[in-house]
Amino acid sequence: MARVESDSAAPGDSGTRRYRSPLRRMQAAQTRAVVLEAATRLFAERGWGGTGMRDIARAAAVSVETVYTAFGSKAHLLKTALEVAIVGDDAQVPLADRPVYTAIGTGRTTGDRIEMGARMIATINERIYRLAVAIRQGATVDAMLAAAIADLEGQRRRSVADVAQLITSRPPDPGQVDELWVQTGDQVYALLVDECGWSRVRYESWLIDRIEEILDRPV
């Protein structure tokens, strides 16, 4: 039987007690994960305009009310889906604190560090690029998504500078950061992989060459 935790009512309350069940929290987390998976798939396949909250609820086999209770709005659900896709799961651990990121600085040679950085970037772009299309579509009609894009791009630019420093052990030149920020973006990934038909392996190899070229260039 699940252990039930209780909180005493606050002063002035009617005297009722609030209960928090670990089982209920687990079920809520599972429902949230199912909804998020369905939303991620539909937004990636159909984009912002082609995905409704009812569509997501149907795909997740839950009520529309459950979707709204878990995420509040369609915009917040898409933003959450993108943020989870960036790091790969819903654990509350920033990308910069994850082993795939911190390991870049432990590479034996500059070439090793560039390869690890390029592999991480390729993996992230593979997960997010279709969701990124959806969020840009949504940003044209939703101010919260427009602000989210600006914030996420700012974070990505700072991450690019940080990874460059992990690779070279010195602060990168602002011009190098500019070029790396552009070359590592999901839109470039989409052009090369979706439009030009490149494989993930070819893209990653190209990205390694670009990072090496930019960081080796005299500034």
Secondary structure as UniProt FT lines:
FT   STRAND          5..7
FT   TURN            11..12
FT   STRAND          18..20
FT   HELIX           22..46
FT   TURN            47..50
FT   HELIX           53..60
FT   HELIX           64..71
FT   HELIX           74..87
FT   HELIX           95..97
FT   HELIX           99..102
FT   HELIX           103..106
FT   HELIX           110..139
FT   TURN            140..141
FT   HELIX           143..168
FT   HELIX           174..183
FT   HELIX           186..190
FT   HELIX           191..195
FT   HELIX           200..216
//
